[in-house]
Amino acid sequence: MEKLRDFIKKYSHVLVFILLEILAVLLIAQNSLYQRSRLVRWGNGVAGLWHSGVSSVTGYFGLKAENEHLAAENAALRAELASSYISYNDSVFEINDTIYKQRYTYTDAQVIKNSYNEAKNYMMINKGSAQGVKVDMAVISPQGIVGVVVNCTRNFATIMPVLHTDSRNSVKLKRTNSTGSLIWEGGDYRYATVVDIPNTYPLHKNDTIVTSGLANDFPEGIAVGYIEDFTSVEGSGFRKIKVRLATDFNKLNHVYVVDNRFKTEQDSLMKKTEVEDE
């Protein structure tokens, strides 16, 4: 109480001046229609700026929830694409008697740790075994290929992206369906390399490279990148292609973990076939 009394005593002249100014403004506004309208407009303007600022701040903090909602919705939509199903025909004669079984499902996840300027890069996502994520599952972004899950805990998983010198993925030239392998030789995170595509296939700058679907992880047709340049490897009969990656790893935020529901069955069949062939 004493501090309040000291404060009023110390700044009494200022407080009296402010009160007189407020009184003067009120008297002017009361006796002048023009001044009153100007005062009302000024007050409305201040209130408008305040509410606009509050709305911007609350809207910004709501973006995270909105982005997570959109990511979950996109994952559900991807699971409904025709490429996520395998077509079965139970009758040799009834061509129209076709049943579709879903092959791929998608789980949205957020990237919480990411590196892209090392020789062996890794990233971490906020989904793990509790959410159905398993080792060897493919990971994609809304723009294209990302990598493969290599380790998993209950609530988190680490991914080996295509920006890793040990990464190797089956891809193809979309225009001709000629297949090759996507590798990364280090350096610029925006580019990777496609090898093992024969010289016999014509190439053009900006041709699209997509996943081949030959491996048991990535669905066929996921965007990989676009041809930036290419050269023939002397004496090999193959080309070395510089590819501008579709996914921007510098801005990667949300991804989708892809579950091939037939992967275990496919892998088991291949191992059995390889054993029998020995």
N, C-alpha and C positions, 0 to 999 in steps of 0.2 A: 504493500500500500504506500509506504514511504517513497519507494522508487517511482511509482506512478505520480505521486505528488511532486517529486523533484523534477520529473520529466515535464509535467505541465508547467511548472514554474519556470523551468529553463527555456522552454519553447513557447511560452504563452503568447508572445508577440506574433510568432509565425502562425499559431493556431487561430488567433483572432483575425489575422489577415485572411487566412483560408476561409473562415466562416463568413467574413464580410464579402469575399469574392463570390461564394456560393449564393449568399443572399442577394447580391447584385444581379447575378445571372437569373435567379428565380424571378426577381422583380421585373427585369427586362422582358423575360419570356412571358410573364403574366400580362404585361401591358402592351406587348407588340406581337401581333399574329405572325408576322414574318420571322421575327427572332425565335418565336416558339416553334414554328415549323422547322427552322434550321436546327434547333436544339434536338427536336425529335428525330430528324434524319440522322444527325450525328450519333445519337444514342442507338438507333437501329443499326447503323453501320458498325459501331463498336461491338454490339451484340452479335451481328452477323459474322464478323471476323473471329470472335470467340468461339462460336459454335462450329465454324468451318475448321478452326484449328483443332478443336476437340474431336471432330469427326475424322480428320486426317490421321490423328494419333491413334484413335481406336481402330480405324480401318487398317492402319499399318500392322498393329498387333494382331489383327484378325487374319492377315494374309497367310500365316503359317497353317492355321486350321483349314483355311480354304484350299491351300495347295495340297495338304494331306488328303482332303476330301476328293479333290480332282484326281490325284494319283490313284486312289483306291477305285474310283469310278473308271479310270482308263484301264486299270488292270482287269476289271470285270469285263469291259468291252473287248479287250484283246482276247480274252478267253472264249469269246463268242465268234471270233473270226473263223472262216472256213479252214484256214491253214492250221488251226488248233485241233482239228478233228481228223480221224482216219476213217475212210469209207470202207464199209464191209458189205459184201453182196453174198447173202446166204444161199442164193439159188443160182445155178448155172444158167437157167433158162429165163428167169424173171429178172430182167435187167433193172427194172424200176424198183425192185424189192431191196432197197439199199438202206442200211442202218448206219448212222454216224456215231462213232464213239470218240469222245474227247481225248486228244493226245497230250495237249499242253495246257497247263494252268499257270496263272501269273500271280505273284505276290508283290505288292508295292513296298518299297523300302526307301529309307533316307540315307544318303551318304554322310557319315559323321567323321570320317577321316580319309584323306586322299593324297596320294603323291603322283606326280606325273613328269618329274624332271630327273629321275634316277634311271639307272640301267634296269633295275628290277623293282618296279613300282607295285604297290599294293593299296587297296582301299578297304574301309570297314563300313558295314551297314548296320542299322539298328534292328535287324531281324535275325533270328537264329532258329535252332531246332524246335523251340516251343511254337514257332509260327510256321513250321513245316519246311524250313530251309535245310538243305543237305549238301554235303560235299559233292562236287562235280556238276552242280546245277548251273545252267547258263544264266548270265545276267545281261540285260539290255537296258537302253535308255529310250526315252521317247524319240530320239533321233536315230539310234542304231545300236550296233554291237558294243558291249562293254568288256566282258570277261567271263571268268568261271569261278565259282566258289571253291576255295581250297581248304578252309578251316571253319569250324562252326562251334559255338557254345550255345547255351540255352537261349540267349537273347541277342547275340551278335554273330556276325560272320565276316570273314576276310575274303577278299576277291583278288585273284590274279587278273589284272586287266590285259588287254591286248598290248598295252605299253609295258611289256615285260619280255626280256630277251629269251625266256624259256617258253613264251606263249606261241602256240601254233594252232590255227583254226582253218577248217575247210571252207573255202569260198568259191564263188564262180562269177564269171562275167555275165551280167544279166542279159545282155543282147544276144550272146551266142551260146550261153550255158556251158562254156568251157571252164573246167575247174582248176583250182590251184590252192596254194596255202598262204595264209596271212601270217607274216612274222613282223617282229620289230627289232631293228638293229640299233636302237638308242637314238639320242639326239632330240629333234623337234617333236613334241608331243602331238602335233597336228597331223603328222604323216606316219605311215607304215609302209610295208613292202609286201607285194604279192609275187610269189615265185611259182615255178612249175607249170606255167601256162605256155603251151607250144607256140612256136613262131608261125605255125600255119593259120592261126586265128587272127583276123585283122583287129587292130586296136585303134581307138580314137581318144583324144583328150576329152575328159569329163564323162567317159563311159562309166556306168554304174557297176560297182562291185557289191554283191550281196552274199549272204550265207548260203551254202550249197544244200544244206539239209542232209548231207551224207553222214555226218557224225550224229551221235545220239544225244546231243545237247541243244544246239540252237535250231529253232524252227527254220525252214527254208524261206529265203526271201527277205531276211532282216538286213537293212541297209548297213553296209560296211564303210563305203566311201566312194570316191570318184577319182578316176585316173588323172594324175597330174603330169606324169612323164613315164617313158618306158625305153628300155634298151634291150638288145639281144645279147645273151650271154654266149660268148664265142665258144664254139665247139660243143655246145650242149643241146641246141635245138629248142631252147626255152627262152622266155623273156623275163626280165626283172622289171617290175612295175612299181612306180612310186604312187602311193594312194593317199589322197587327202581324206582323212577320216571324217565320217558323218557325225560322230559324237565329239563334242567339245569337252575334253577332260578337265579343262581349266574352270569350267562352269557347272560341273556335274553336281546335281543336288538330289534328284529323285531317280530311282532305277526300278526295274522289275526283275524279280527272280523267276526263272522259267523252270517249271517242273514237267519233264517228259515222263508221263505216267507209264510208258512202256520201256523206259531205259533199262531197268533191271532185267526184264525179259530179253531185250535185244542183246545186252552185254553178255548174259548167260548163254544165249544161243551162239554168239560168236566164239566165246571161250570153248564151248563144247565142240564146235566145228573145227577150231584150230587144234584141239587135242586129238581129235579123230584123224586129222590130216597128218599128224606127226608119225 
